Amino acid sequence: MSALTIVIVSFNAQDDLARCLDSLLEAPPAIDHAIVVVDNASTDASRDVVGARPSVRLMALAENVGFARANNAGIRATSGELILLLNSDTVVPPGAIDGLVAALHQGGPIAAAGPRLVDARGRPELSFGAMVAPLAEWRQKRLLAAADRGEPAALAEIDRRTSTACFPEWVSGACLLVRREDAEAVGLLDERFFMYLEDVDFCAALRARGRRVLFTPAVTITHLRGRSRASAPAATSRHYRDSQRAFYRKHHPLWAPVLELYLRRKGA
């Protein structure tokens, strides 16, 4: 049994997947580990990408079951004491995974840890935050929109926030290290979330058990985000809204009708 299982869910992302796997294989983590790619019925050459790397295990699903369910399939089929959920659109530098493992083991009731994520230009991503709720969500989206416009104050604020270790209420599922015993104790990822917000919900379940979630800027991983939205914007938007509805029904039932009214007025 490997100490660490790296689970990569992929859907029609052959180039990103090849880049991600090569970053892991060219400078592998020192910790004993196994890599499994869960392919969500891709129609491109993603499965060939895995087949060309025999040390990587392929789980080929017959249909696209979504991010949460595919990750769960990968977790259930493996046995590592630690699980790293890793997006196919990430590039992992040497030593990063071992650094994240060390951060998780620093002591205290830490169930999960996430690194500092940066884009291809090296700009940090706000990959953690407060529990999703109307005001918190509005604040985060407002800050991110300003950063996307290149506003210096917003970019500086994100840089400030991502420069200090903290215990937020969630970290991004693009790169999330979790202890298997904690993941199994909360029933893994909630499969009602096809895509988006499953990481926030998962971290909430971990924290409900009295465990903590760590963000560490001591580890940096490149996240080439936005590929799904760019390739299929309508479907991606629909999946986000469906997950948002499910999240509010589960965590903020009193706000769920308000959200539904808002989305209908927006034509979503």
N, C-alpha and C positions, 0 to 999 in steps of 0.2 A: 504493500500500500504506500503510495506517494504521500509525502507530507502536505503537498499543495497540488490542487487541481485547478488548472486555468481553463475556464469555460468561455468560449467565444461563439456567440450567436451570429450567424451571417445570412444575409439575403441579397443575392444579386450584387455582390460587392467584391468581385474577384480581384481587382487591382488593390483595393484597400486591404483585403484579407491577405494577399501575398506579402504586402509590405509589413503588415502586423506580424505575421508568422516569421518572416525573415528577421525582424528585429528581435524576436524571442529566441530564434535558433542560432543566430550569429553571436549573440552574447547572452547565453542562457543563465537563468538564475542559479545561484549556488545551491539553494535549497532543493532537495529532492522533489521533483514535480512531474506532472503529466499534463499534456495539452489536449483538449477535446474541442473540436469544432462541431457545433450543432447547426446544420444547414437547413434553413427553412424553405425547402423546395425551390432552390434557386434555378433559374432557367439559363444562367450564364455558365461560365467555366469554373465556378467556385469549387465544385467537388474535385475537379482535376487539379486545382491549386493545392488542395489538401493531399490528394493522392500522390503528388510529386514530392511530398515531404513525409516519408514513411514513419517518422517518429511521432507524427501528429495523428490522433485518432479522429475519424469522421463518424458522426451520427447524422445520417441522411434521413430527414423527415419527409413524409409523403405529401405534406401540405404546409403552407405557411400558418403556423399556429400562434404567431406573435412572440414578442420578446420575453415576457414573463414565463410563458408555458415552455418555450424552447430552453430557457435557462434551467428551469426545473427539471426538464428531461436530462440535461447534461449533469446536473447535480445528482440526480437519483441513480444515474448509470455509473457513477464514480465513487471513490471512497476517501479522498484526501481529507485530512483533518482541517485544512484550510481551503477555502474556495475563493478564487479570484474571478469575478465577473468582469470580462474585458470586451469592449466593443471592437469590432473588426476594423473600425476607422481610427485606431490608435497606433502610435509608434512608441515602443518601449525602449528607453536608453539602457545601457549596461548598468547593472546594480540597482535599478529602480524597484524591482519587485522585492529584492532582499531588503531594501530600505523600508518598504512598506510593511513587510513582515516584522521587521524590528520595531517599527512604530506601534504595530498592533500588540506586540509583546512587552511594551514598556511598563506595564503594570496597571492594576486597577481593573474595573469591570468593563473593559473595552471589547465590544462584540465585533465592530466593523471599523474599517479605516479607508479613507480615500485620499489620493494625492492631489497636488496642484496640477491642474490641466491647463495646457496652453495650446493655442492654435498654431498653424504653420508658420506664422510670423513671430511666434514667441509671446503673443499677448495672452495674459491669463484669462481663463474662463471662470465665471462665478459658479462653481460646481458644488456648492453647498448652500445651506440657508436655513431659515426658520420654517416651521411647519406650514405647508400650503394652506392658506385661508384668504378670504377676500382682500384684506388690507395688505398682508404680507405678499400676496401674489401681485397686487398692483404695484407695490413698491419695487419688487424685484424686476418686473417687466419694464417698469419705467426707467430703472437704472440701466438695464440691458439695452433698451432701445436707444438711450442716449449714447451708450458706448458704441453701438453699431453705427451711429452717426459720426463717431469719432470725436465726441465732445471731450475735451481734456479733463474736465472735472470728473466725469463719469469714469474715464479710463483710470484716472488717479485713484478714485475710490475703490474700484475693483482691485487694482494693484495693492492698495493698502490692506484690504480685507484678506487677500490671498497670500499675504506675506507673513501671517501669524498663525500658529497652530491654535486650534480651538475645538470645542465639542459642540458642533451644530446639531440641528434636529434631523438633518439628512445630508448625505453626500451622493454624488452622481453615480448612477449605475454604469456609466461608461468605463469606470475602473473602480471596483468596490471589492475590497478584501474582507471576508467574513469567516468567522469560525463555524465549522459545519454544525457543531452542537447547538449553536445559537440559531443558525438558519433553520435547522430541523425543528427546533423548539417552537418556532413561530409558524411552522407549516410552509416554509419556503416562500416564494413570491406569490402574490395573489393573482391568479390567472384571469380574473375579470378584467385586468388591465392588459390590453393587447399590445400597446406601445405608449410609453410616457406615463410618468407618475408612479410606476410600480416601485421605483427606488425610494421615493419619498414614503410611500405606504410601508415598504419593507423596513425602513429605518424606524418608522413610528412603532411598528410591532416589536422591534428589538428594544427600543427605549421603554416600551410598556412593561417589559420584564425587568426593568431596573438596570439595563445595560447602557453603555455609552457608545456614541459614534464619534470617531476622531477624523478631523481634517488635518493633514500634515503638509506644509509647504516644503519640507525637507526632501520630498520626492516629487519630481516633475515628469509628467508623461504628455506627449503630444496627442491632441485629439482633433482630428480633421472633421469636425462636426458639420452638420448641415447637408450631408450627402443625400440622406433619405428625402429631405424636403425638396432639394434641388431636382432629384430624379422623378419624384412623384408628389408634387406639392398638394394636389387635391386629396389624395389618399392619406398623406401624412397629416394634413390638417384635420381630416375626419377622425383619424385615430386619436389625435390629441384631444379633440372635443369629446369623443366618446369616453376616454379615460378621465377627463376632467369631470364629466357628469357622474361617472362611477365613483370617483374620489369624493366628491361633495356629498353624494348619497350615503357613502360609508362614514365619512368623518365629520361632515357638517350638514346633517339632514335638514336643519332649519333653513340653511342657505340654498339648498338644492333647487327649490322652486324659483328663487330669485335668479340663480344662474341660468335656469332653463328659459326664463322670460327674456333675460339679456341675450342669450344665444339666438332665440327666435327673432328678436328684433334686429340682430345682426345678419340674419339669414343663414345662421350656422346650424 
